[in-house]
Amino acid sequence: MLLCLSGQMYYGDECLNRLALISTPVDLFNRLAGVAFSRPALSRATYPFLKAGRNLTLRILGREKIQRRTNDNGTIKR
């Protein structure tokens, strides 16, 4: 998981935490996610389980992970 926000890159649990901090509490799911993942320690503790669940779901559905897009020189495309 990757988030580019104001020129800063956030990966994994940091991305989850930042998304929770900028989300709006418009419905129950957003409120619960905001409360849970606005705490860095909780984001760090739960992210591996969320990632494992995603990987398992992709495997069950027979799909591949999204691949990085790179330029010819090996740098990541934006």
mmJSON file of the N, C-alpha and C atoms, coordinates in Angstrom:
{"data_MODEL":{"atom_site":{
"group_PDB":["ATOM","ATOM","ATOM","ATOM","ATOM","ATOM","ATOM","ATOM","ATOM","ATOM","ATOM","ATOM","ATOM","ATOM","ATOM","ATOM","ATOM","ATOM","ATOM","ATOM","ATOM","ATOM","ATOM","ATOM","ATOM","ATOM","ATOM","ATOM","ATOM","ATOM","ATOM","ATOM","ATOM","ATOM","ATOM","ATOM","ATOM","ATOM","ATOM","ATOM","ATOM","ATOM","ATOM","ATOM","ATOM","ATOM","ATOM","ATOM","ATOM","ATOM","ATOM","ATOM","ATOM","ATOM","ATOM","ATOM","ATOM","ATOM","ATOM","ATOM","ATOM","ATOM","ATOM","ATOM","ATOM","ATOM","ATOM","ATOM","ATOM","ATOM","ATOM","ATOM","ATOM","ATOM","ATOM","ATOM","ATOM","ATOM","ATOM","ATOM","ATOM","ATOM","ATOM","ATOM","ATOM","ATOM","ATOM","ATOM","ATOM","ATOM","ATOM","ATOM","ATOM","ATOM","ATOM","ATOM","ATOM","ATOM","ATOM","ATOM","ATOM","ATOM","ATOM","ATOM","ATOM","ATOM","ATOM","ATOM","ATOM","ATOM","ATOM","ATOM","ATOM","ATOM","ATOM","ATOM","ATOM","ATOM","ATOM","ATOM","ATOM","ATOM","ATOM","ATOM","ATOM","ATOM","ATOM","ATOM","ATOM","ATOM","ATOM","ATOM","ATOM","ATOM","ATOM","ATOM","ATOM","ATOM","ATOM","ATOM","ATOM","ATOM","ATOM","ATOM","ATOM","ATOM","ATOM","ATOM","ATOM","ATOM","ATOM","ATOM","ATOM","ATOM","ATOM","ATOM","ATOM","ATOM","ATOM","ATOM","ATOM","ATOM","ATOM","ATOM","ATOM","ATOM","ATOM","ATOM","ATOM","ATOM","ATOM","ATOM","ATOM","ATOM","ATOM","ATOM","ATOM","ATOM","ATOM","ATOM","ATOM","ATOM","ATOM","ATOM","ATOM","ATOM","ATOM","ATOM","ATOM","ATOM","ATOM","ATOM","ATOM","ATOM","ATOM","ATOM","ATOM","ATOM","ATOM","ATOM","ATOM","ATOM","ATOM","ATOM","ATOM","ATOM","ATOM","ATOM","ATOM","ATOM","ATOM","ATOM","ATOM","ATOM","ATOM","ATOM","ATOM","ATOM","ATOM","ATOM","ATOM","ATOM","ATOM","ATOM","ATOM","ATOM","ATOM","ATOM","ATOM","ATOM","ATOM","ATOM","ATOM","ATOM"],
"id":[1,2,3,4,5,6,7,8,9,10,11,12,13,14,15,16,17,18,19,20,21,22,23,24,25,26,27,28,29,30,31,32,33,34,35,36,37,38,39,40,41,42,43,44,45,46,47,48,49,50,51,52,53,54,55,56,57,58,59,60,61,62,63,64,65,66,67,68,69,70,71,72,73,74,75,76,77,78,79,80,81,82,83,84,85,86,87,88,89,90,91,92,93,94,95,96,97,98,99,100,101,102,103,104,105,106,107,108,109,110,111,112,113,114,115,116,117,118,119,120,121,122,123,124,125,126,127,128,129,130,131,132,133,134,135,136,137,138,139,140,141,142,143,144,145,146,147,148,149,150,151,152,153,154,155,156,157,158,159,160,161,162,163,164,165,166,167,168,169,170,171,172,173,174,175,176,177,178,179,180,181,182,183,184,185,186,187,188,189,190,191,192,193,194,195,196,197,198,199,200,201,202,203,204,205,206,207,208,209,210,211,212,213,214,215,216,217,218,219,220,221,222,223,224,225,226,227,228,229,230,231,232,233,234],
"type_symbol":["N","C","C","N","C","C","N","C","C","N","C","C","N","C","C","N","C","C","N","C","C","N","C","C","N","C","C","N","C","C","N","C","C","N","C","C","N","C","C","N","C","C","N","C","C","N","C","C","N","C","C","N","C","C","N","C","C","N","C","C","N","C","C","N","C","C","N","C","C","N","C","C","N","C","C","N","C","C","N","C","C","N","C","C","N","C","C","N","C","C","N","C","C","N","C","C","N","C","C","N","C","C","N","C","C","N","C","C","N","C","C","N","C","C","N","C","C","N","C","C","N","C","C","N","C","C","N","C","C","N","C","C","N","C","C","N","C","C","N","C","C","N","C","C","N","C","C","N","C","C","N","C","C","N","C","C","N","C","C","N","C","C","N","C","C","N","C","C","N","C","C","N","C","C","N","C","C","N","C","C","N","C","C","N","C","C","N","C","C","N","C","C","N","C","C","N","C","C","N","C","C","N","C","C","N","C","C","N","C","C","N","C","C","N","C","C","N","C","C","N","C","C","N","C","C","N","C","C","N","C","C","N","C","C"],
"label_atom_id":["N","CA","C","N","CA","C","N","CA","C","N","CA","C","N","CA","C","N","CA","C","N","CA","C","N","CA","C","N","CA","C","N","CA","C","N","CA","C","N","CA","C","N","CA","C","N","CA","C","N","CA","C","N","CA","C","N","CA","C","N","CA","C","N","CA","C","N","CA","C","N","CA","C","N","CA","C","N","CA","C","N","CA","C","N","CA","C","N","CA","C","N","CA","C","N","CA","C","N","CA","C","N","CA","C","N","CA","C","N","CA","C","N","CA","C","N","CA","C","N","CA","C","N","CA","C","N","CA","C","N","CA","C","N","CA","C","N","CA","C","N","CA","C","N","CA","C","N","CA","C","N","CA","C","N","CA","C","N","CA","C","N","CA","C","N","CA","C","N","CA","C","N","CA","C","N","CA","C","N","CA","C","N","CA","C","N","CA","C","N","CA","C","N","CA","C","N","CA","C","N","CA","C","N","CA","C","N","CA","C","N","CA","C","N","CA","C","N","CA","C","N","CA","C","N","CA","C","N","CA","C","N","CA","C","N","CA","C","N","CA","C","N","CA","C","N","CA","C","N","CA","C","N","CA","C","N","CA","C","N","CA","C","N","CA","C","N","CA","C","N","CA","C"],
"label_alt_id":[null,null,null,null,null,null,null,null,null,null,null,null,null,null,null,null,null,null,null,null,null,null,null,null,null,null,null,null,null,null,null,null,null,null,null,null,null,null,null,null,null,null,null,null,null,null,null,null,null,null,null,null,null,null,null,null,null,null,null,null,null,null,null,null,null,null,null,null,null,null,null,null,null,null,null,null,null,null,null,null,null,null,null,null,null,null,null,null,null,null,null,null,null,null,null,null,null,null,null,null,null,null,null,null,null,null,null,null,null,null,null,null,null,null,null,null,null,null,null,null,null,null,null,null,null,null,null,null,null,null,null,null,null,null,null,null,null,null,null,null,null,null,null,null,null,null,null,null,null,null,null,null,null,null,null,null,null,null,null,null,null,null,null,null,null,null,null,null,null,null,null,null,null,null,null,null,null,null,null,null,null,null,null,null,null,null,null,null,null,null,null,null,null,null,null,null,null,null,null,null,null,null,null,null,null,null,null,null,null,null,null,null,null,null,null,null,null,null,null,null,null,null,null,null,null,null,null,null,null,null,null,null,null,null],
"label_comp_id":["MET","MET","MET","LEU","LEU","LEU","LEU","LEU","LEU","CYS","CYS","CYS","LEU","LEU","LEU","SER","SER","SER","GLY","GLY","GLY","GLN","GLN","GLN","MET","MET","MET","TYR","TYR","TYR","TYR","TYR","TYR","GLY","GLY","GLY","ASP","ASP","ASP","GLU","GLU","GLU","CYS","CYS","CYS","LEU","LEU","LEU","ASN","ASN","ASN","ARG","ARG","ARG","LEU","LEU","LEU","ALA","ALA","ALA","LEU","LEU","LEU","ILE","ILE","ILE","SER","SER","SER","THR","THR","THR","PRO","PRO","PRO","VAL","VAL","VAL","ASP","ASP","ASP","LEU","LEU","LEU","PHE","PHE","PHE","ASN","ASN","ASN","ARG","ARG","ARG","LEU","LEU","LEU","ALA","ALA","ALA","GLY","GLY","GLY","VAL","VAL","VAL","ALA","ALA","ALA","PHE","PHE","PHE","SER","SER","SER","ARG","ARG","ARG","PRO","PRO","PRO","ALA","ALA","ALA","LEU","LEU","LEU","SER","SER","SER","ARG","ARG","ARG","ALA","ALA","ALA","THR","THR","THR","TYR","TYR","TYR","PRO","PRO","PRO","PHE","PHE","PHE","LEU","LEU","LEU","LYS","LYS","LYS","ALA","ALA","ALA","GLY","GLY","GLY","ARG","ARG","ARG","ASN","ASN","ASN","LEU","LEU","LEU","THR","THR","THR","LEU","LEU","LEU","ARG","ARG","ARG","ILE","ILE","ILE","LEU","LEU","LEU","GLY","GLY","GLY","ARG","ARG","ARG","GLU","GLU","GLU","LYS","LYS","LYS","ILE","ILE","ILE","GLN","GLN","GLN","ARG","ARG","ARG","ARG","ARG","ARG","THR","THR","THR","ASN","ASN","ASN","ASP","ASP","ASP","ASN","ASN","ASN","GLY","GLY","GLY","THR","THR","THR","ILE","ILE","ILE","LYS","LYS","LYS","ARG","ARG","ARG"],
"label_asym_id":["A","A","A","A","A","A","A","A","A","A","A","A","A","A","A","A","A","A","A","A","A","A","A","A","A","A","A","A","A","A","A","A","A","A","A","A","A","A","A","A","A","A","A","A","A","A","A","A","A","A","A","A","A","A","A","A","A","A","A","A","A","A","A","A","A","A","A","A","A","A","A","A","A","A","A","A","A","A","A","A","A","A","A","A","A","A","A","A","A","A","A","A","A","A","A","A","A","A","A","A","A","A","A","A","A","A","A","A","A","A","A","A","A","A","A","A","A","A","A","A","A","A","A","A","A","A","A","A","A","A","A","A","A","A","A","A","A","A","A","A","A","A","A","A","A","A","A","A","A","A","A","A","A","A","A","A","A","A","A","A","A","A","A","A","A","A","A","A","A","A","A","A","A","A","A","A","A","A","A","A","A","A","A","A","A","A","A","A","A","A","A","A","A","A","A","A","A","A","A","A","A","A","A","A","A","A","A","A","A","A","A","A","A","A","A","A","A","A","A","A","A","A","A","A","A","A","A","A","A","A","A","A","A","A"],
"label_entity_id":["1","1","1","1","1","1","1","1","1","1","1","1","1","1","1","1","1","1","1","1","1","1","1","1","1","1","1","1","1","1","1","1","1","1","1","1","1","1","1","1","1","1","1","1","1","1","1","1","1","1","1","1","1","1","1","1","1","1","1","1","1","1","1","1","1","1","1","1","1","1","1","1","1","1","1","1","1","1","1","1","1","1","1","1","1","1","1","1","1","1","1","1","1","1","1","1","1","1","1","1","1","1","1","1","1","1","1","1","1","1","1","1","1","1","1","1","1","1","1","1","1","1","1","1","1","1","1","1","1","1","1","1","1","1","1","1","1","1","1","1","1","1","1","1","1","1","1","1","1","1","1","1","1","1","1","1","1","1","1","1","1","1","1","1","1","1","1","1","1","1","1","1","1","1","1","1","1","1","1","1","1","1","1","1","1","1","1","1","1","1","1","1","1","1","1","1","1","1","1","1","1","1","1","1","1","1","1","1","1","1","1","1","1","1","1","1","1","1","1","1","1","1","1","1","1","1","1","1","1","1","1","1","1","1"],
"label_seq_id":[1,1,1,2,2,2,3,3,3,4,4,4,5,5,5,6,6,6,7,7,7,8,8,8,9,9,9,10,10,10,11,11,11,12,12,12,13,13,13,14,14,14,15,15,15,16,16,16,17,17,17,18,18,18,19,19,19,20,20,20,21,21,21,22,22,22,23,23,23,24,24,24,25,25,25,26,26,26,27,27,27,28,28,28,29,29,29,30,30,30,31,31,31,32,32,32,33,33,33,34,34,34,35,35,35,36,36,36,37,37,37,38,38,38,39,39,39,40,40,40,41,41,41,42,42,42,43,43,43,44,44,44,45,45,45,46,46,46,47,47,47,48,48,48,49,49,49,50,50,50,51,51,51,52,52,52,53,53,53,54,54,54,55,55,55,56,56,56,57,57,57,58,58,58,59,59,59,60,60,60,61,61,61,62,62,62,63,63,63,64,64,64,65,65,65,66,66,66,67,67,67,68,68,68,69,69,69,70,70,70,71,71,71,72,72,72,73,73,73,74,74,74,75,75,75,76,76,76,77,77,77,78,78,78],
"pdbx_PDB_ins_code":[null,null,null,null,null,null,null,null,null,null,null,null,null,null,null,null,null,null,null,null,null,null,null,null,null,null,null,null,null,null,null,null,null,null,null,null,null,null,null,null,null,null,null,null,null,null,null,null,null,null,null,null,null,null,null,null,null,null,null,null,null,null,null,null,null,null,null,null,null,null,null,null,null,null,null,null,null,null,null,null,null,null,null,null,null,null,null,null,null,null,null,null,null,null,null,null,null,null,null,null,null,null,null,null,null,null,null,null,null,null,null,null,null,null,null,null,null,null,null,null,null,null,null,null,null,null,null,null,null,null,null,null,null,null,null,null,null,null,null,null,null,null,null,null,null,null,null,null,null,null,null,null,null,null,null,null,null,null,null,null,null,null,null,null,null,null,null,null,null,null,null,null,null,null,null,null,null,null,null,null,null,null,null,null,null,null,null,null,null,null,null,null,null,null,null,null,null,null,null,null,null,null,null,null,null,null,null,null,null,null,null,null,null,null,null,null,null,null,null,null,null,null,null,null,null,null,null,null,null,null,null,null,null,null],
"Cartn_x":[0.855,0.0,0.901,0.553,1.364,0.455,0.844,0.137,1.164,0.921,1.751,0.905,1.305,0.539,1.473,1.203,2.013,3.492,3.757,5.135,5.834,5.163,5.738,5.127,5.958,5.479,5.311,4.168,3.876,3.571,4.182,4.029,3.4,2.663,2.164,1.371,1.799,1.056,1.039,2.098,2.1,1.049,0.886,-0.136,-1.522,-1.759,-3.039,-3.344,-2.347,-2.501,-2.825,-2.107,-2.352,-3.725,-4.151,-5.478,-6.563,-6.355,-7.32,-7.358,-6.203,-6.142,-6.805,-6.812,-7.396,-8.821,-9.321,-10.675,-11.716,-12.909,-14.009,-14.96,-15.505,-16.39,-17.826,-18.014,-19.338,-20.241,-19.666,-20.483,-19.804,-20.472,-19.971,-18.614,-18.44,-17.171,-16.015,-16.189,-15.132,-14.833,-15.858,-15.635,-14.836,-15.223,-14.507,-13.068,-12.88,-11.524,-10.696,-11.306,-10.592,-10.148,-11.035,-10.694,-9.603,-9.755,-8.807,-7.437,-7.393,-6.115,-5.473,-6.102,-5.465,-4.377,-4.314,-3.252,-2.145,-0.952,0.133,0.438,0.398,0.714,-0.312,-1.575,-2.615,-2.52,-2.191,-1.984,-0.834,0.242,1.421,1.092,0.268,-0.065,-1.026,-1.961,-2.982,-2.611,-1.714,-1.403,-0.955,-0.094,0.307,-0.879,-1.869,-3.043,-3.924,-4.061,-4.828,-4.155,-2.834,-2.074,-2.2,-2.121,-2.272,-3.67,-4.687,-6.053,-6.208,-5.584,-5.627,-4.955,-3.776,-3.051,-3.845,-4.499,-5.312,-6.507,-7.146,-8.282,-7.858,-6.716,-6.216,-5.944,-5.362,-5.045,-6.333,-7.336,-8.61,-9.288,-9.221,-9.844,-9.01,-7.784,-6.916,-6.348,-6.194,-5.672,-4.256,-3.547,-2.176,-2.16,-1.086,-0.896,-0.633,-0.924,-0.613,0.901,1.429,2.875,3.293,4.498,5.061,5.24,4.923,5.189,6.52,7.45,8.756,9.083,9.93,10.449,11.527,12.024,13.07,14.335,14.587,15.798,15.591,14.414,14.173,13.545,13.313,12.695,11.178,10.535,9.088,8.373,7.383,6.573,5.613,5.308,4.326,3.08],
"Cartn_y":[-1.163,0.0,1.226,2.176,3.381,4.599,5.644,6.917,8.01,8.82,9.998,11.203,11.897,13.01,14.188,15.273,16.492,16.221,15.382,15.09,14.082,13.575,12.581,11.214,10.166,8.812,8.064,7.4,6.592,5.17,4.167,2.764,1.991,0.949,-0.004,0.61,0.324,0.784,2.308,2.976,4.447,4.993,4.333,4.726,4.558,3.435,3.169,4.239,4.597,5.627,6.984,7.369,8.672,8.73,7.634,7.606,7.782,7.162,7.313,8.756,9.406,10.785,11.778,11.486,12.436,12.064,10.916,10.506,11.313,11.362,12.072,11.058,11.363,10.414,10.468,10.247,10.377,9.179,8.017,6.852,6.021,4.973,4.158,3.548,3.015,2.393,3.39,4.583,5.597,6.015,6.129,6.49,5.414,4.143,3.038,2.943,3.059,3.007,4.179,5.356,6.531,6.363,5.838,5.619,4.557,3.463,2.35,2.68,3.236,3.378,4.748,5.646,6.937,6.795,5.638,5.347,4.563,5.129,4.459,3.045,2.838,1.507,0.474,0.855,-0.07,-0.328,0.697,0.514,-0.455,-0.283,-1.141,-2.591,-2.766,-4.118,-4.839,-4.123,-4.779,-4.887,-4.061,-4.063,-5.43,-6.156,-7.47,-8.424,-8.366,-9.227,-8.787,-7.478,-6.963,-7.332,-7.23,-7.575,-9.072,-9.893,-11.337,-11.664,-10.987,-11.194,-10.806,-9.722,-9.292,-10.328,-10.797,-11.785,-13.087,-13.513,-14.717,-14.536,-13.386,-13.096,-13.12,-12.494,-12.51,-13.937,-14.753,-16.134,-16.933,-16.758,-17.466,-17.061,-15.768,-15.271,-15.553,-16.044,-16.349,-15.116,-14.055,-12.798,-12.541,-11.712,-11.356,-10.003,-9.761,-8.446,-7.407,-6.163,-5.075,-4.934,-4.879,-4.764,-3.304,-3.046,-1.695,-1.318,-0.097,0.41,1.138,0.736,1.388,1.898,2.915,3.441,2.503,2.768,1.931,1.915,3.007,3.065,2.468,1.884,1.218,2.083,3.367,4.22,4.041,4.234,4.063,5.199,4.835,5.844,6.466,7.714,8.39,8.672],
"Cartn_z":[0.0,0.0,0.0,-0.83,-0.976,-1.061,-0.367,-0.428,-0.658,-1.685,-1.936,-1.548,-0.498,0.037,0.264,-0.404,-0.287,-0.55,-1.553,-1.923,-1.04,-0.016,0.9,0.594,0.6,0.339,1.659,1.797,2.98,2.524,3.177,2.819,3.97,3.632,4.612,5.738,6.966,8.141,8.257,7.799,7.817,6.856,5.714,4.748,5.357,6.0,6.654,7.695,8.479,9.503,8.88,7.845,7.199,6.546,5.922,5.319,6.387,7.541,8.639,9.133,9.163,9.653,8.706,7.396,6.453,6.035,6.51,6.125,6.896,6.344,6.992,7.623,8.781,9.475,8.943,7.654,7.049,7.312,7.576,7.886,8.97,9.398,10.508,10.188,8.962,8.596,8.706,8.159,8.215,9.65,10.466,11.875,12.589,12.389,13.04,12.543,11.229,10.668,11.186,11.256,11.757,13.19,14.016,15.43,15.549,14.817,14.933,14.378,13.169,12.488,12.651,13.387,13.65,14.717,15.335,16.309,15.602,15.5,14.762,15.26,16.565,17.105,16.652,16.613,16.177,14.676,13.909,12.472,12.223,12.978,12.84,13.217,14.258,14.731,13.793,13.195,12.376,10.898,10.42,8.987,8.462,9.147,8.614,8.42,9.306,9.179,8.008,7.834,6.699,5.378,5.351,4.146,3.842,4.882,4.692,4.177,4.699,4.232,2.77,2.388,0.981,0.092,0.504,-0.295,-0.423,0.657,0.624,-0.321,-0.246,-1.127,-2.593,-2.901,-4.279,-4.748,-3.876,-4.238,-4.484,-3.622,-3.787,-5.091,-5.416,-6.641,-7.894,-7.7,-8.829,-9.499,-8.734,-9.297,-8.81,-9.569,-9.201,-8.516,-7.784,-7.171,-8.253,-7.964,-8.886,-8.947,-10.143,-10.316,-10.346,-9.913,-10.009,-11.458,-11.772,-13.122,-13.068,-13.918,-13.931,-15.324,-15.351,-16.609,-17.121,-18.304,-18.889,-18.042,-17.302,-16.484,-15.088,-14.826,-13.552,-12.479,-12.745,-11.74,-11.788,-10.656,-10.556,-11.264,-12.099,-12.79,-11.794,-12.001,-11.144,-11.92],
"occupancy":[1.0,1.0,1.0,1.0,1.0,1.0,1.0,1.0,1.0,1.0,1.0,1.0,1.0,1.0,1.0,1.0,1.0,1.0,1.0,1.0,1.0,1.0,1.0,1.0,1.0,1.0,1.0,1.0,1.0,1.0,1.0,1.0,1.0,1.0,1.0,1.0,1.0,1.0,1.0,1.0,1.0,1.0,1.0,1.0,1.0,1.0,1.0,1.0,1.0,1.0,1.0,1.0,1.0,1.0,1.0,1.0,1.0,1.0,1.0,1.0,1.0,1.0,1.0,1.0,1.0,1.0,1.0,1.0,1.0,1.0,1.0,1.0,1.0,1.0,1.0,1.0,1.0,1.0,1.0,1.0,1.0,1.0,1.0,1.0,1.0,1.0,1.0,1.0,1.0,1.0,1.0,1.0,1.0,1.0,1.0,1.0,1.0,1.0,1.0,1.0,1.0,1.0,1.0,1.0,1.0,1.0,1.0,1.0,1.0,1.0,1.0,1.0,1.0,1.0,1.0,1.0,1.0,1.0,1.0,1.0,1.0,1.0,1.0,1.0,1.0,1.0,1.0,1.0,1.0,1.0,1.0,1.0,1.0,1.0,1.0,1.0,1.0,1.0,1.0,1.0,1.0,1.0,1.0,1.0,1.0,1.0,1.0,1.0,1.0,1.0,1.0,1.0,1.0,1.0,1.0,1.0,1.0,1.0,1.0,1.0,1.0,1.0,1.0,1.0,1.0,1.0,1.0,1.0,1.0,1.0,1.0,1.0,1.0,1.0,1.0,1.0,1.0,1.0,1.0,1.0,1.0,1.0,1.0,1.0,1.0,1.0,1.0,1.0,1.0,1.0,1.0,1.0,1.0,1.0,1.0,1.0,1.0,1.0,1.0,1.0,1.0,1.0,1.0,1.0,1.0,1.0,1.0,1.0,1.0,1.0,1.0,1.0,1.0,1.0,1.0,1.0,1.0,1.0,1.0,1.0,1.0,1.0,1.0,1.0,1.0,1.0,1.0,1.0,1.0,1.0,1.0,1.0,1.0,1.0],
"B_iso_or_equiv":[0.0,0.0,0.0,0.0,0.0,0.0,0.0,0.0,0.0,0.0,0.0,0.0,0.0,0.0,0.0,0.0,0.0,0.0,0.0,0.0,0.0,0.0,0.0,0.0,0.0,0.0,0.0,0.0,0.0,0.0,0.0,0.0,0.0,0.0,0.0,0.0,0.0,0.0,0.0,0.0,0.0,0.0,0.0,0.0,0.0,0.0,0.0,0.0,0.0,0.0,0.0,0.0,0.0,0.0,0.0,0.0,0.0,0.0,0.0,0.0,0.0,0.0,0.0,0.0,0.0,0.0,0.0,0.0,0.0,0.0,0.0,0.0,0.0,0.0,0.0,0.0,0.0,0.0,0.0,0.0,0.0,0.0,0.0,0.0,0.0,0.0,0.0,0.0,0.0,0.0,0.0,0.0,0.0,0.0,0.0,0.0,0.0,0.0,0.0,0.0,0.0,0.0,0.0,0.0,0.0,0.0,0.0,0.0,0.0,0.0,0.0,0.0,0.0,0.0,0.0,0.0,0.0,0.0,0.0,0.0,0.0,0.0,0.0,0.0,0.0,0.0,0.0,0.0,0.0,0.0,0.0,0.0,0.0,0.0,0.0,0.0,0.0,0.0,0.0,0.0,0.0,0.0,0.0,0.0,0.0,0.0,0.0,0.0,0.0,0.0,0.0,0.0,0.0,0.0,0.0,0.0,0.0,0.0,0.0,0.0,0.0,0.0,0.0,0.0,0.0,0.0,0.0,0.0,0.0,0.0,0.0,0.0,0.0,0.0,0.0,0.0,0.0,0.0,0.0,0.0,0.0,0.0,0.0,0.0,0.0,0.0,0.0,0.0,0.0,0.0,0.0,0.0,0.0,0.0,0.0,0.0,0.0,0.0,0.0,0.0,0.0,0.0,0.0,0.0,0.0,0.0,0.0,0.0,0.0,0.0,0.0,0.0,0.0,0.0,0.0,0.0,0.0,0.0,0.0,0.0,0.0,0.0,0.0,0.0,0.0,0.0,0.0,0.0,0.0,0.0,0.0,0.0,0.0,0.0],
"pdbx_formal_charge":[null,null,null,null,null,null,null,null,null,null,null,null,null,null,null,null,null,null,null,null,null,null,null,null,null,null,null,null,null,null,null,null,null,null,null,null,null,null,null,null,null,null,null,null,null,null,null,null,null,null,null,null,null,null,null,null,null,null,null,null,null,null,null,null,null,null,null,null,null,null,null,null,null,null,null,null,null,null,null,null,null,null,null,null,null,null,null,null,null,null,null,null,null,null,null,null,null,null,null,null,null,null,null,null,null,null,null,null,null,null,null,null,null,null,null,null,null,null,null,null,null,null,null,null,null,null,null,null,null,null,null,null,null,null,null,null,null,null,null,null,null,null,null,null,null,null,null,null,null,null,null,null,null,null,null,null,null,null,null,null,null,null,null,null,null,null,null,null,null,null,null,null,null,null,null,null,null,null,null,null,null,null,null,null,null,null,null,null,null,null,null,null,null,null,null,null,null,null,null,null,null,null,null,null,null,null,null,null,null,null,null,null,null,null,null,null,null,null,null,null,null,null,null,null,null,null,null,null,null,null,null,null,null,null],
"auth_seq_id":[1,1,1,2,2,2,3,3,3,4,4,4,5,5,5,6,6,6,7,7,7,8,8,8,9,9,9,10,10,10,11,11,11,12,12,12,13,13,13,14,14,14,15,15,15,16,16,16,17,17,17,18,18,18,19,19,19,20,20,20,21,21,21,22,22,22,23,23,23,24,24,24,25,25,25,26,26,26,27,27,27,28,28,28,29,29,29,30,30,30,31,31,31,32,32,32,33,33,33,34,34,34,35,35,35,36,36,36,37,37,37,38,38,38,39,39,39,40,40,40,41,41,41,42,42,42,43,43,43,44,44,44,45,45,45,46,46,46,47,47,47,48,48,48,49,49,49,50,50,50,51,51,51,52,52,52,53,53,53,54,54,54,55,55,55,56,56,56,57,57,57,58,58,58,59,59,59,60,60,60,61,61,61,62,62,62,63,63,63,64,64,64,65,65,65,66,66,66,67,67,67,68,68,68,69,69,69,70,70,70,71,71,71,72,72,72,73,73,73,74,74,74,75,75,75,76,76,76,77,77,77,78,78,78],
"auth_comp_id":["MET","MET","MET","LEU","LEU","LEU","LEU","LEU","LEU","CYS","CYS","CYS","LEU","LEU","LEU","SER","SER","SER","GLY","GLY","GLY","GLN","GLN","GLN","MET","MET","MET","TYR","TYR","TYR","TYR","TYR","TYR","GLY","GLY","GLY","ASP","ASP","ASP","GLU","GLU","GLU","CYS","CYS","CYS","LEU","LEU","LEU","ASN","ASN","ASN","ARG","ARG","ARG","LEU","LEU","LEU","ALA","ALA","ALA","LEU","LEU","LEU","ILE","ILE","ILE","SER","SER","SER","THR","THR","THR","PRO","PRO","PRO","VAL","VAL","VAL","ASP","ASP","ASP","LEU","LEU","LEU","PHE","PHE","PHE","ASN","ASN","ASN","ARG","ARG","ARG","LEU","LEU","LEU","ALA","ALA","ALA","GLY","GLY","GLY","VAL","VAL","VAL","ALA","ALA","ALA","PHE","PHE","PHE","SER","SER","SER","ARG","ARG","ARG","PRO","PRO","PRO","ALA","ALA","ALA","LEU","LEU","LEU","SER","SER","SER","ARG","ARG","ARG","ALA","ALA","ALA","THR","THR","THR","TYR","TYR","TYR","PRO","PRO","PRO","PHE","PHE","PHE","LEU","LEU","LEU","LYS","LYS","LYS","ALA","ALA","ALA","GLY","GLY","GLY","ARG","ARG","ARG","ASN","ASN","ASN","LEU","LEU","LEU","THR","THR","THR","LEU","LEU","LEU","ARG","ARG","ARG","ILE","ILE","ILE","LEU","LEU","LEU","GLY","GLY","GLY","ARG","ARG","ARG","GLU","GLU","GLU","LYS","LYS","LYS","ILE","ILE","ILE","GLN","GLN","GLN","ARG","ARG","ARG","ARG","ARG","ARG","THR","THR","THR","ASN","ASN","ASN","ASP","ASP","ASP","ASN","ASN","ASN","GLY","GLY","GLY","THR","THR","THR","ILE","ILE","ILE","LYS","LYS","LYS","ARG","ARG","ARG"],
"auth_asym_id":["A","A","A","A","A","A","A","A","A","A","A","A","A","A","A","A","A","A","A","A","A","A","A","A","A","A","A","A","A","A","A","A","A","A","A","A","A","A","A","A","A","A","A","A","A","A","A","A","A","A","A","A","A","A","A","A","A","A","A","A","A","A","A","A","A","A","A","A","A","A","A","A","A","A","A","A","A","A","A","A","A","A","A","A","A","A","A","A","A","A","A","A","A","A","A","A","A","A","A","A","A","A","A","A","A","A","A","A","A","A","A","A","A","A","A","A","A","A","A","A","A","A","A","A","A","A","A","A","A","A","A","A","A","A","A","A","A","A","A","A","A","A","A","A","A","A","A","A","A","A","A","A","A","A","A","A","A","A","A","A","A","A","A","A","A","A","A","A","A","A","A","A","A","A","A","A","A","A","A","A","A","A","A","A","A","A","A","A","A","A","A","A","A","A","A","A","A","A","A","A","A","A","A","A","A","A","A","A","A","A","A","A","A","A","A","A","A","A","A","A","A","A","A","A","A","A","A","A","A","A","A","A","A","A"],
"auth_atom_id":["N","CA","C","N","CA","C","N","CA","C","N","CA","C","N","CA","C","N","CA","C","N","CA","C","N","CA","C","N","CA","C","N","CA","C","N","CA","C","N","CA","C","N","CA","C","N","CA","C","N","CA","C","N","CA","C","N","CA","C","N","CA","C","N","CA","C","N","CA","C","N","CA","C","N","CA","C","N","CA","C","N","CA","C","N","CA","C","N","CA","C","N","CA","C","N","CA","C","N","CA","C","N","CA","C","N","CA","C","N","CA","C","N","CA","C","N","CA","C","N","CA","C","N","CA","C","N","CA","C","N","CA","C","N","CA","C","N","CA","C","N","CA","C","N","CA","C","N","CA","C","N","CA","C","N","CA","C","N","CA","C","N","CA","C","N","CA","C","N","CA","C","N","CA","C","N","CA","C","N","CA","C","N","CA","C","N","CA","C","N","CA","C","N","CA","C","N","CA","C","N","CA","C","N","CA","C","N","CA","C","N","CA","C","N","CA","C","N","CA","C","N","CA","C","N","CA","C","N","CA","C","N","CA","C","N","CA","C","N","CA","C","N","CA","C","N","CA","C","N","CA","C","N","CA","C","N","CA","C","N","CA","C","N","CA","C","N","CA","C","N","CA","C"],
"pdbx_PDB_model_num":[1,1,1,1,1,1,1,1,1,1,1,1,1,1,1,1,1,1,1,1,1,1,1,1,1,1,1,1,1,1,1,1,1,1,1,1,1,1,1,1,1,1,1,1,1,1,1,1,1,1,1,1,1,1,1,1,1,1,1,1,1,1,1,1,1,1,1,1,1,1,1,1,1,1,1,1,1,1,1,1,1,1,1,1,1,1,1,1,1,1,1,1,1,1,1,1,1,1,1,1,1,1,1,1,1,1,1,1,1,1,1,1,1,1,1,1,1,1,1,1,1,1,1,1,1,1,1,1,1,1,1,1,1,1,1,1,1,1,1,1,1,1,1,1,1,1,1,1,1,1,1,1,1,1,1,1,1,1,1,1,1,1,1,1,1,1,1,1,1,1,1,1,1,1,1,1,1,1,1,1,1,1,1,1,1,1,1,1,1,1,1,1,1,1,1,1,1,1,1,1,1,1,1,1,1,1,1,1,1,1,1,1,1,1,1,1,1,1,1,1,1,1,1,1,1,1,1,1,1,1,1,1,1,1]
}}}
